[in-house]
Amino acid sequence: MIFPQMLPVAMPNLENAMIELVKDTSVLYMIGLTDIMGKAKKLITNDYGVRKLEVYLAAACLYWVITFVVSKAFRQLSRKCIREW
């Protein structure tokens, strides 16, 4: 009984947690797994730093798209949960 009542209240916090998880993937690069910024840095070093701005802008756009999609998905899920309960 508590879960259906809790879900609409907890949805914004879950959304923020998911977005922070996406943003914090650069920690994986420190561990050894490559992420978006890790791939960008490798691409820059392979090109001897010629197109730094373009590569970093592409990585930023990719992060923005991922967080935008996650945010929209959680908003839709939140609206659906509020309508159902």
C-alpha positions as CSV (number, residue, x, y, z in Angstrom):
1,M,0.0,0.0,0.0
2,I,2.8,2.4,0.7
3,F,4.6,2.0,-2.6
4,P,1.9,3.5,-4.8
5,Q,1.6,6.5,-2.6
6,M,5.3,6.9,-2.4
7,L,6.1,6.7,-6.1
8,P,4.8,10.2,-7.2
9,V,6.7,11.8,-4.3
10,A,9.9,10.0,-5.0
11,M,10.0,10.4,-8.7
12,P,11.8,13.8,-8.8
13,N,14.5,12.5,-6.5
14,L,14.9,9.4,-8.6
15,E,15.3,11.6,-11.7
16,N,18.0,13.7,-10.0
17,A,19.8,10.6,-8.9
18,M,19.8,9.1,-12.4
19,I,21.0,12.3,-14.0
20,E,23.8,12.6,-11.4
21,L,24.7,9.0,-12.2
22,V,25.1,9.8,-15.9
23,K,27.2,12.9,-15.0
24,D,29.4,11.0,-12.6
25,T,30.4,8.4,-15.2
26,S,33.7,10.2,-15.5
27,V,34.7,8.4,-12.3
28,L,34.7,5.2,-14.3
29,Y,37.4,6.6,-16.5
30,M,39.6,6.9,-13.4
31,I,38.9,3.3,-12.6
32,G,39.9,2.2,-16.0
33,L,36.6,1.9,-18.0
34,T,36.2,4.4,-20.7
35,D,33.3,6.8,-20.8
36,I,32.4,9.7,-23.0
37,M,35.1,12.0,-21.7
38,G,37.7,9.2,-21.8
39,K,36.9,8.6,-25.4
40,A,37.1,12.3,-26.1
41,K,40.5,12.6,-24.5
42,K,41.8,9.5,-26.4
43,L,40.5,11.1,-29.7
44,I,42.3,14.3,-28.9
45,T,45.6,12.6,-28.1
46,N,45.3,10.6,-31.4
47,D,44.9,13.8,-33.4
48,Y,47.7,15.6,-31.4
49,G,45.1,18.0,-29.9
50,V,44.1,19.5,-33.3
51,R,40.4,19.6,-32.8
52,K,40.0,19.9,-29.0
53,L,37.0,22.3,-29.1
54,E,35.0,20.2,-31.5
55,V,35.6,17.0,-29.6
56,Y,34.7,18.5,-26.2
57,L,31.6,20.2,-27.7
58,A,30.5,16.9,-29.2
59,A,31.0,15.2,-25.8
60,A,29.1,18.0,-24.0
61,C,26.3,17.6,-26.5
62,L,26.2,13.9,-26.0
63,Y,26.0,14.4,-22.2
64,W,23.2,16.9,-22.7
65,V,21.2,14.6,-25.0
66,I,21.5,11.7,-22.5
67,T,20.4,13.9,-19.5
68,F,17.6,15.4,-21.6
69,V,16.3,11.9,-22.6
70,V,16.5,10.7,-19.0
71,S,14.8,13.8,-17.7
72,K,11.9,13.5,-20.2
73,A,11.5,9.8,-19.5
74,F,11.2,10.4,-15.8
75,R,8.7,13.3,-16.3
76,Q,6.5,11.0,-18.5
77,L,6.8,8.2,-15.9
78,S,6.0,10.7,-13.1
79,R,2.9,12.0,-14.9
80,K,1.7,8.5,-15.6
81,C,2.2,7.5,-12.0
82,I,0.3,10.6,-10.8
83,R,-2.6,9.9,-13.2
84,E,-2.8,6.3,-12.2
85,W,-2.8,6.9,-8.4
